[in-house]
Amino acid sequence: MSTGTPRTILDGFYFGEGPRWHEASLWFSDVHGHTVRRATLDGQWELVAEVSHDEPSGLGWLPDGRLLVVAMDTQQLLRREHDGTLETHADLSPLARGSINDMIVAVDGTAYVGDMGMRIWEEGSERVPGQTIRVTPDGAVSCAADDLASPNGYILSEDGRTLIVAESAGGCLTAFTVDDAGLLTERRTFAELRPEKDGVVFAPPDGICLDAEGAVWVADPMGARVFRVLEGGEVTDTIRYDDVIPVACVLGGDDRRTLLMCVAADWHREAARRAPTARIDACEVDVPGAGRP
């Protein structure tokens, strides 16, 4: 498989997360900029939502087109109405143990939200087991999967029957079967991830996306790479960085063969706010995207 040379298509923001390809555009959260943006591949962008009271992360859509946005610190799932106003779709705070972060939304509007099990912006925050929180289209909240090691990126397969979660603190991708009721069953390891760089002892997956051959593209901030891994753990392709850390990726473009990557010089809130170093890089790949995101 061949991979093109990355090029920057958008820069000048603080920290990109939760990239999604939707309605012929790239949507993403500028976490430390407190905004959600929509961009084209030629670098044009527009403001979709401002989350002034919190830091937005995971994105998804209800069947009627309304946008869902994860509000990390307040542990809320927000809903953007058609008139642009933000409402609370679900309050996850009674159940969540730490910051909520990434999310995937199924075709019926069921959201699966990652509870990291720690407050990720707080130095020394106690880490407890994380979980995947299920939010039904009407806003009902329940635990879908427990004992996850900092669940981060999420994928749903094309048929909606397989959910894959990146366990950042576990160094692995974990798969579940999604049953007819939208519950997660048959937990299993999709891939154990191994570091590539000398001196790097751990490979924590962050944002992930799926391609049409069932492989997963993984953003690895500690290893400063984005790589493609098959079920079982074989790595087929790697994009390496020196000056920035990649934190999330999605396959987009008209044919979904453009790998779009959120990268930044630093992910910490204070450092990121000092300078807008975040950017979106893009490169062409052979195998198109599949499923969600």
C-alpha positions as CSV (number, residue, x, y, z in Angstrom):
1,M,0.0,0.0,0.0
2,S,1.3,3.5,-0.8
3,T,0.8,6.6,1.2
4,G,1.2,10.2,-0.1
5,T,3.2,13.0,1.4
6,P,1.3,14.9,4.1
7,R,0.4,18.5,3.3
8,T,-1.1,21.1,5.6
9,I,-4.6,22.3,4.6
10,L,-5.6,24.4,7.6
11,D,-3.7,25.9,10.6
12,G,-3.8,28.7,13.1
13,F,-6.0,27.2,15.8
14,Y,-5.3,25.7,19.2
15,F,-5.9,22.0,19.4
16,G,-8.0,19.9,16.9
17,E,-9.9,16.8,18.0
18,G,-12.8,14.6,16.9
19,P,-12.4,15.0,13.1
20,R,-15.4,13.8,11.1
21,W,-16.1,13.8,7.3
22,H,-19.8,14.8,6.9
23,E,-21.7,16.5,4.1
24,A,-18.6,16.8,1.9
25,S,-16.7,18.7,4.7
26,L,-14.3,18.1,7.5
27,W,-15.8,18.9,10.9
28,F,-13.6,19.1,14.0
29,S,-13.4,20.6,17.5
30,D,-10.8,23.2,18.4
31,V,-10.7,22.0,22.0
32,H,-8.8,24.8,23.6
33,G,-10.4,27.4,21.2
34,H,-13.8,26.4,22.5
35,T,-15.2,26.0,19.0
36,V,-16.5,23.5,16.5
37,R,-15.4,24.2,12.9
38,R,-16.4,23.0,9.4
39,A,-13.7,23.1,6.7
40,T,-13.1,22.2,3.1
41,L,-10.0,20.5,1.7
42,D,-8.8,23.8,0.2
43,G,-8.6,25.3,3.7
44,Q,-11.8,27.4,3.8
45,W,-13.6,27.1,7.1
46,E,-16.6,28.4,9.0
47,L,-17.6,28.5,12.7
48,V,-20.3,25.9,13.5
49,A,-20.6,26.4,17.3
50,E,-18.9,28.2,20.2
51,V,-18.8,26.3,23.5
52,S,-17.5,29.2,25.6
53,H,-18.1,27.5,28.9
54,D,-16.3,24.2,28.2
55,E,-13.9,22.4,25.9
56,P,-15.6,20.5,23.0
57,S,-14.4,17.2,21.7
58,G,-16.3,14.3,20.1
59,L,-18.8,15.0,17.4
60,G,-21.7,13.2,15.7
61,W,-25.2,13.6,14.3
62,L,-28.8,12.7,15.1
63,P,-30.9,11.3,12.2
64,D,-32.5,14.7,11.7
65,G,-29.1,16.3,11.1
66,R,-28.7,18.0,14.5
67,L,-25.1,18.0,15.7
68,L,-24.0,16.4,19.0
69,V,-21.0,17.8,20.8
70,V,-19.2,16.4,23.8
71,A,-18.5,19.0,26.5
72,M,-15.5,17.5,28.3
73,D,-15.3,19.1,31.8
74,T,-19.0,19.6,32.6
75,Q,-19.6,16.0,31.3
76,Q,-22.5,17.1,29.1
77,L,-23.6,16.0,25.7
78,L,-24.7,19.1,23.8
79,R,-27.1,19.3,20.9
80,R,-26.9,22.1,18.2
81,E,-30.4,22.9,17.1
82,H,-31.2,23.9,13.6
83,D,-31.2,27.6,14.5
84,G,-27.7,27.3,15.9
85,T,-28.4,27.3,19.6
86,L,-26.9,24.8,21.9
87,E,-29.0,22.7,24.3
88,T,-28.2,19.9,26.7
89,H,-29.0,16.6,25.0
90,A,-27.9,14.5,28.0
91,D,-26.2,15.0,31.4
92,L,-23.5,12.3,31.9
93,S,-22.2,13.8,35.1
94,P,-24.1,11.4,37.5
95,L,-22.4,8.4,35.8
96,A,-19.0,9.8,34.5
97,R,-15.9,9.4,36.6
98,G,-13.6,11.7,34.6
99,S,-13.4,13.8,31.5
100,I,-15.6,12.7,28.7
101,N,-13.8,12.9,25.4
102,D,-14.4,11.2,22.0
103,M,-17.7,9.7,20.8
104,I,-19.3,7.9,17.9
105,V,-22.9,8.2,16.9
106,A,-24.8,5.4,15.2
107,V,-27.2,5.8,12.3
108,D,-30.2,5.7,14.7
109,G,-28.7,8.5,16.9
110,T,-27.4,6.3,19.7
111,A,-24.1,7.9,21.0
112,Y,-21.3,6.0,22.6
113,V,-19.2,8.4,24.7
114,G,-15.8,7.7,26.2
115,D,-15.3,8.4,29.9
116,M,-11.5,8.7,30.4
117,G,-11.7,7.7,34.1
118,M,-9.6,10.8,35.0
119,R,-9.6,14.6,34.6
120,I,-7.2,14.8,31.7
121,W,-6.5,18.6,32.1
122,E,-5.7,18.3,35.8
123,E,-2.1,17.4,36.8
124,G,-2.0,14.4,39.2
125,S,-5.7,13.5,38.7
126,E,-6.4,10.0,40.0
127,R,-7.0,7.4,37.3
128,V,-9.8,5.0,37.8
129,P,-11.3,2.5,35.2
130,G,-13.0,4.3,32.3
131,Q,-16.1,3.3,30.6
132,T,-18.2,3.7,27.4
133,I,-21.4,5.6,28.2
134,R,-24.4,4.9,25.9
135,V,-26.8,7.7,25.2
136,T,-30.0,6.9,23.5
137,P,-31.5,9.3,20.9
138,D,-33.9,10.6,23.6
139,G,-31.1,11.3,26.0
140,A,-31.2,8.3,28.4
141,V,-27.7,7.5,29.8
142,S,-26.3,4.1,30.8
143,C,-22.9,2.3,31.0
144,A,-22.4,0.2,27.9
145,A,-18.9,-1.1,28.7
146,D,-16.9,-0.8,31.9
147,D,-13.2,-1.3,33.0
148,L,-11.7,0.4,30.0
149,A,-8.2,2.0,30.2
150,S,-8.8,5.6,29.2
151,P,-11.2,5.0,26.3
152,N,-10.5,7.5,23.6
153,G,-11.2,7.2,19.8
154,Y,-14.3,5.3,18.6
155,I,-15.2,3.5,15.4
156,L,-18.4,1.9,14.1
157,S,-18.2,-0.5,11.2
158,E,-20.2,0.0,8.0
159,D,-23.0,-2.3,9.1
160,G,-23.0,-0.8,12.6
161,R,-22.4,-4.2,14.2
162,T,-18.9,-3.7,15.4
163,L,-17.6,-0.9,17.7
164,I,-13.9,-0.4,18.2
165,V,-12.5,1.7,21.0
166,A,-8.9,3.0,21.4
167,E,-7.8,2.3,25.0
168,S,-5.1,4.9,25.4
169,A,-3.8,3.7,28.8
170,G,-4.1,0.1,27.6
171,G,-2.1,0.4,24.4
172,C,-4.7,-1.5,22.5
173,L,-7.8,-1.4,20.3
174,T,-10.7,-3.3,21.8
175,A,-13.7,-4.5,19.7
176,F,-17.4,-5.1,20.7
177,T,-20.3,-6.6,18.9
178,V,-23.3,-4.2,18.9
179,D,-26.5,-6.2,19.3
180,D,-30.0,-5.4,18.0
181,A,-30.7,-3.2,21.1
182,G,-27.5,-1.2,20.7
183,L,-25.8,-2.9,23.6
184,L,-22.1,-3.8,23.5
185,T,-21.3,-7.5,23.8
186,E,-18.5,-10.0,22.9
187,R,-15.6,-7.9,24.1
188,R,-12.3,-8.9,22.4
189,T,-8.9,-7.5,21.5
190,F,-8.6,-6.1,18.0
191,A,-4.9,-5.3,18.2
192,E,-2.2,-4.8,20.8
193,L,-0.1,-1.8,19.8
194,R,3.6,-1.7,20.0
195,P,5.9,1.4,20.0
196,E,8.2,2.0,17.0
197,K,10.6,4.7,18.2
198,D,13.7,4.0,20.2
199,G,13.2,5.2,23.8
200,V,9.4,5.1,23.5
201,V,8.1,2.3,25.6
202,F,4.3,2.6,25.1
203,A,2.0,3.2,22.2
204,P,-1.2,4.9,23.4
205,P,-3.8,5.1,20.7
206,D,-5.8,8.4,20.5
207,G,-8.2,9.1,17.6
208,I,-8.9,6.3,15.1
209,C,-10.8,5.6,11.8
210,L,-11.6,2.6,9.7
211,D,-11.0,1.7,6.1
212,A,-12.8,-0.6,3.7
213,E,-10.4,-3.5,4.2
214,G,-11.1,-3.5,8.0
215,A,-7.8,-1.9,9.0
216,V,-7.6,0.9,11.5
217,W,-5.7,4.2,11.2
218,V,-4.4,5.2,14.6
219,A,-3.0,8.5,15.9
220,D,-0.2,7.8,18.3
221,P,0.9,11.0,20.0
222,M,3.7,9.5,22.1
223,G,5.2,7.9,19.1
224,A,4.6,11.0,16.9
225,R,3.1,8.8,14.1
226,V,-0.2,7.9,12.4
227,F,-0.2,4.2,11.4
228,R,-2.5,1.6,9.8
229,V,-2.9,-1.6,11.7
230,L,-4.7,-4.8,10.8
231,E,-6.7,-6.9,13.2
232,G,-4.1,-8.9,15.1
233,G,-1.6,-6.1,15.3
234,E,0.3,-6.0,12.0
235,V,1.3,-2.5,10.9
236,T,1.2,-1.9,7.2
237,D,1.8,1.9,6.8
238,T,3.2,4.7,9.0
239,I,3.3,8.5,8.7
240,R,6.0,9.9,11.0
241,Y,6.3,13.4,12.6
242,D,9.1,15.2,14.2
243,D,7.8,18.7,15.1
244,V,4.2,17.9,16.2
245,I,2.1,15.2,17.8
246,P,-0.8,13.7,15.9
247,V,-3.9,13.1,18.0
248,A,-6.8,12.1,15.7
249,C,-7.5,11.1,12.1
250,V,-10.4,10.5,9.7
251,L,-10.7,9.4,6.0
252,G,-12.5,12.0,3.9
253,G,-12.7,13.6,0.5
254,D,-15.0,12.7,-2.3
255,D,-13.7,9.1,-2.5
256,R,-12.7,8.9,1.2
257,R,-9.1,8.3,0.3
258,T,-7.8,11.5,1.9
259,L,-6.4,10.8,5.4
260,L,-7.0,14.0,7.5
261,M,-4.9,14.3,10.6
262,C,-5.2,16.7,13.6
263,V,-1.7,17.6,14.8
264,A,-0.3,20.1,17.3
265,A,2.9,21.1,19.0
266,D,1.4,20.4,22.5
267,W,-1.9,19.1,23.8
268,H,-1.7,20.6,27.3
269,R,-4.2,23.4,27.8
270,E,-1.9,26.2,29.0
271,A,0.8,25.4,26.4
272,A,-1.7,25.2,23.6
273,R,-3.3,28.5,24.5
274,R,0.0,30.3,24.4
275,A,0.2,29.8,20.6
276,P,-2.1,28.5,17.9
277,T,0.2,25.7,16.6
278,A,-2.5,23.2,15.7
279,R,-3.1,22.2,12.1
280,I,-4.9,19.8,9.8
281,D,-2.6,17.7,7.6
282,A,-3.8,15.6,4.7
283,C,-2.4,12.8,2.5
284,E,-3.7,10.4,0.0
285,V,-4.1,6.6,0.7
286,D,-5.1,3.6,-1.4
287,V,-7.9,2.2,0.6
288,P,-11.0,4.3,1.2
289,G,-12.7,4.9,4.5
290,A,-15.6,2.9,5.8
291,G,-18.1,3.1,8.6
292,R,-18.0,5.9,11.1
293,P,-16.2,8.3,11.6
